[in-house]
Amino acid sequence: MPPAKKRPRAYDPARTRAAVLAQFGNIRAAVRTLTPEQLALPTRLGEWTVRELVAHVGMALGAVPRLVGEPEPARPSGALLDWPSAIVADAPAIADTATRLAAEHPDPDAHLADRERHFTAALDDHPGTRLLPTSAGALPLADYVVTRTVELVVHTDDLNAAVPGLDIPYDRQALATCTRLLADVLAAKAPGGSTEVRIPPYAVVQCVEGLRHTRGTPPNVVETDPLTWIRLATGRLSWPDAIADAKVSASGERADLSGLLPLLS
């Protein structure tokens, strides 16, 4: 008899909204300090400069009012855990839009303030059940806002990596939500119970086909910290490098996740 399907993790909409706005506020505060020379620095995201990356951060919130402005789908047709794989196909269009927005908005902070204002208005004007036509199918607004924590936490890390001395802090709830969502995506991608992935203090998931573990110490265990996990899941860090640098501990013959990562890039 196959194992019962796990119920999707629930996220509190009010806490998610607060987390998104808190992390966006952390980024805005840092962007205000950047000089023109710092905005022109390269990033680890292809040809993007810091200025273009900041424009993309604005897109993370701007997507919400844009999508609520579209006709509402008749019924749900996607799932929250489908979102990471769906956005990979959108990468070229996303890059083009970020480049255009960076050129059109010479004042990055003013652009971010405008995106924040429209995001807040969209959430005030629409219930969390309102369906949005996303690249992952028709998703409830509340679910789509969860994905914004991934965008903001990942790009906070990108900005910190690009600008020497920049140390944008992470809102705890935003970091937790991002970590949990990406952990659940892994469990959905490789369903099973033979391997336990631990990302303290935020997430523990079972994955990979094989003998299901029920008590005691699991035979296959992967453990890492939240930021290392996020970098692995998004392709910012390779599995061999993480192992070599002791950023990940992995024990057991089914503890090698290199064939499953990244989850998005």
C-alpha positions as CSV (number, residue, x, y, z in Angstrom):
1,M,0.0,0.0,0.0
2,P,1.6,3.3,-1.0
3,P,2.2,5.9,1.8
4,A,-0.5,8.5,2.3
5,K,0.1,11.8,0.6
6,K,1.3,14.5,3.0
7,R,-0.9,17.5,3.4
8,P,0.8,20.7,2.1
9,R,2.3,22.9,4.7
10,A,0.1,25.8,5.7
11,Y,1.4,29.4,5.9
12,D,-0.3,32.2,7.9
13,P,-1.1,35.0,5.4
14,A,-0.7,37.8,7.9
15,R,2.7,36.5,9.0
16,T,3.8,35.9,5.4
17,R,2.8,39.4,4.4
18,A,4.6,40.9,7.4
19,A,7.7,38.8,6.5
20,V,7.7,40.0,2.9
21,L,7.4,43.6,3.9
22,A,10.1,43.3,6.5
23,Q,12.6,41.7,4.2
24,F,11.7,44.2,1.4
25,G,12.2,47.0,4.0
26,N,15.7,45.6,4.9
27,I,16.6,45.7,1.2
28,R,15.3,49.2,0.7
29,A,17.3,50.5,3.7
30,A,20.5,49.1,2.2
31,V,19.7,50.3,-1.3
32,R,19.5,53.9,0.0
33,T,23.1,53.7,1.0
34,L,24.5,52.5,-2.3
35,T,26.7,54.8,-4.4
36,P,26.5,55.0,-8.2
37,E,29.7,53.0,-8.3
38,Q,28.2,50.2,-6.1
39,L,25.1,50.1,-8.2
40,A,27.3,49.5,-11.3
41,L,29.1,46.5,-9.7
42,P,28.6,43.1,-11.3
43,T,26.6,40.4,-9.6
44,R,26.8,36.6,-9.8
45,L,23.6,36.6,-11.9
46,G,25.1,36.6,-15.4
47,E,25.4,40.1,-16.9
48,W,23.2,41.8,-14.3
49,T,24.6,44.8,-12.3
50,V,23.6,45.6,-8.8
51,R,21.2,48.2,-10.3
52,E,19.5,45.6,-12.4
53,L,19.3,43.2,-9.5
54,V,17.6,45.9,-7.4
55,A,15.1,46.5,-10.2
56,H,14.4,42.8,-10.2
57,V,13.8,42.9,-6.4
58,G,11.1,45.5,-7.2
59,M,9.6,43.1,-9.7
60,A,9.2,40.5,-6.9
61,L,6.6,42.7,-5.3
62,G,5.4,44.3,-8.5
63,A,4.3,40.9,-9.8
64,V,1.4,40.8,-7.3
65,P,-0.5,44.0,-8.4
66,R,0.2,43.0,-12.0
67,L,-1.3,39.6,-11.6
68,V,-4.4,40.8,-9.6
69,G,-5.0,43.1,-12.6
70,E,-5.4,40.1,-14.9
71,P,-8.8,38.3,-15.3
72,E,-9.2,35.9,-12.4
73,P,-9.0,32.2,-13.5
74,A,-12.1,30.1,-13.1
75,R,-10.5,27.5,-10.9
76,P,-7.1,26.6,-9.3
77,S,-4.8,24.8,-11.7
78,G,-1.4,24.8,-10.0
79,A,0.2,24.2,-6.7
80,L,2.6,26.2,-4.6
81,L,5.4,23.6,-4.9
82,D,5.2,23.9,-8.7
83,W,6.4,27.5,-8.6
84,P,10.2,27.0,-8.5
85,S,10.3,24.8,-11.6
86,A,7.8,27.0,-13.5
87,I,9.9,30.2,-13.1
88,V,12.9,28.6,-14.8
89,A,11.2,28.9,-18.2
90,D,10.5,32.6,-17.5
91,A,14.2,33.5,-16.9
92,P,14.9,35.2,-20.3
93,A,11.8,37.4,-20.0
94,I,12.6,38.2,-16.4
95,A,16.1,39.3,-17.3
96,D,14.9,41.5,-20.1
97,T,12.3,43.2,-17.8
98,A,14.9,43.8,-15.1
99,T,17.2,45.5,-17.6
100,R,14.5,47.7,-18.9
101,L,13.2,48.7,-15.5
102,A,16.7,49.6,-14.3
103,A,17.1,51.9,-17.3
104,E,13.6,53.5,-16.8
105,H,14.0,54.1,-13.0
106,P,17.3,56.0,-12.3
107,D,16.2,56.4,-8.6
108,P,16.2,52.8,-7.2
109,D,14.7,53.7,-3.9
110,A,11.8,55.6,-5.5
111,H,11.1,52.6,-7.7
112,L,11.1,50.2,-4.7
113,A,8.8,52.6,-2.7
114,D,6.4,52.6,-5.6
115,R,6.4,48.8,-5.9
116,E,5.8,48.4,-2.1
117,R,2.9,50.8,-2.2
118,H,1.2,48.9,-5.1
119,F,1.9,45.6,-3.4
120,T,0.3,46.7,-0.2
121,A,-2.7,48.1,-2.0
122,A,-3.2,44.8,-3.9
123,L,-3.2,42.8,-0.6
124,D,-5.6,45.2,1.0
125,D,-8.0,45.1,-1.9
126,H,-8.1,41.3,-2.5
127,P,-8.7,38.3,-0.4
128,G,-6.0,35.6,-0.1
129,T,-8.3,33.2,-1.9
130,R,-8.2,35.4,-5.1
131,L,-6.7,33.3,-7.9
132,L,-3.8,34.6,-9.9
133,P,-2.7,33.4,-13.4
134,T,0.9,32.6,-12.5
135,S,3.5,30.7,-14.5
136,A,2.8,27.7,-12.2
137,G,-0.9,27.8,-13.0
138,A,-3.8,29.5,-11.2
139,L,-2.7,30.0,-7.5
140,P,-4.4,31.7,-4.6
141,L,-2.9,35.1,-3.8
142,A,-1.9,33.9,-0.3
143,D,0.2,31.1,-1.8
144,Y,1.8,33.4,-4.3
145,V,2.8,35.8,-1.6
146,V,4.7,32.9,0.0
147,T,6.9,32.7,-3.1
148,R,7.9,36.3,-2.6
149,T,9.9,35.3,0.5
150,V,12.0,33.1,-1.8
151,E,12.6,36.0,-4.2
152,L,13.6,38.4,-1.5
153,V,15.7,36.2,0.7
154,V,17.6,34.8,-2.3
155,H,18.3,38.2,-3.8
156,T,19.3,39.6,-0.4
157,D,22.0,37.0,-0.4
158,D,22.9,38.0,-4.0
159,L,23.2,41.7,-3.0
160,N,25.3,40.9,0.0
161,A,27.6,38.8,-2.2
162,A,27.9,41.6,-4.9
163,V,28.7,44.6,-2.7
164,P,31.7,44.3,-0.3
165,G,30.7,45.3,3.2
166,L,26.9,45.2,2.5
167,D,25.2,43.2,5.2
168,I,21.5,43.2,4.7
169,P,19.8,41.4,7.6
170,Y,17.3,38.6,7.1
171,D,13.9,38.8,8.7
172,R,13.5,35.6,10.7
173,Q,10.0,34.7,9.4
174,A,11.0,35.4,5.7
175,L,14.1,33.2,6.1
176,A,12.0,30.4,7.7
177,T,9.3,30.5,5.1
178,C,11.8,30.5,2.2
179,T,13.7,27.6,3.8
180,R,10.6,25.5,4.4
181,L,9.1,26.1,1.0
182,L,12.4,24.9,-0.8
183,A,12.7,22.0,1.6
184,D,9.1,20.9,0.7
185,V,9.9,21.3,-3.0
186,L,12.8,18.8,-2.5
187,A,10.5,16.4,-0.8
188,A,7.9,16.7,-3.6
189,K,10.6,16.2,-6.3
190,A,12.1,13.1,-4.6
191,P,9.2,11.6,-2.6
192,G,10.1,8.9,-0.1
193,G,11.3,8.3,3.4
194,S,14.8,6.9,3.3
195,T,16.6,10.2,3.7
196,E,16.1,12.9,6.3
197,V,17.1,16.5,5.4
198,R,17.5,18.7,8.4
199,I,17.8,22.5,8.2
200,P,17.7,23.7,11.8
201,P,15.9,25.6,13.2
202,Y,13.3,25.8,10.4
203,A,12.7,22.6,8.5
204,V,13.0,18.8,8.5
205,V,11.8,16.7,5.6
206,Q,11.8,13.1,4.5
207,C,12.7,12.3,0.9
208,V,14.2,9.8,-1.6
209,E,12.7,6.4,-2.4
210,G,13.8,3.5,-0.2
211,L,13.1,1.9,3.1
212,R,11.1,4.3,5.2
213,H,12.7,5.2,8.5
214,T,10.4,5.2,11.6
215,R,12.4,5.4,14.8
216,G,15.9,6.2,16.1
217,T,18.6,7.8,14.1
218,P,17.9,7.7,10.4
219,P,20.4,5.8,8.3
220,N,20.6,8.6,5.7
221,V,20.9,12.2,7.1
222,V,21.7,15.5,5.5
223,E,22.1,18.6,7.7
224,T,23.0,22.2,6.8
225,D,22.1,25.8,7.8
226,P,19.3,27.8,6.1
227,L,21.5,30.0,3.9
228,T,23.6,27.1,2.7
229,W,20.4,25.2,1.9
230,I,19.0,28.1,0.0
231,R,22.2,28.5,-2.0
232,L,22.2,24.8,-2.9
233,A,18.5,24.9,-3.8
234,T,18.9,27.9,-6.1
235,G,22.2,26.9,-7.7
236,R,24.4,29.5,-6.0
237,L,26.4,26.7,-4.4
238,S,27.2,23.3,-5.8
239,W,26.9,20.1,-3.7
240,P,30.6,19.1,-4.1
241,D,31.7,22.6,-3.0
242,A,29.3,22.5,0.0
243,I,30.7,19.1,1.1
244,A,34.3,20.1,0.5
245,D,33.8,23.3,2.6
246,A,32.0,21.4,5.4
247,K,28.9,23.5,4.8
248,V,26.8,20.3,4.7
249,S,27.1,17.0,6.6
250,A,25.8,14.0,4.8
251,S,25.9,10.4,6.1
252,G,24.5,7.3,4.5
253,E,24.4,5.8,1.0
254,R,21.3,7.8,0.0
255,A,22.5,11.1,1.4
256,D,24.0,12.5,-1.8
257,L,21.5,15.1,-3.1
258,S,23.7,16.3,-6.0
259,G,21.4,14.7,-8.6
260,L,18.4,16.6,-7.2
261,L,19.9,20.1,-6.9
262,P,19.4,22.9,-7.8
263,L,15.6,23.1,-7.5
264,L,15.7,26.4,-9.4
265,S,18.4,28.5,-10.8
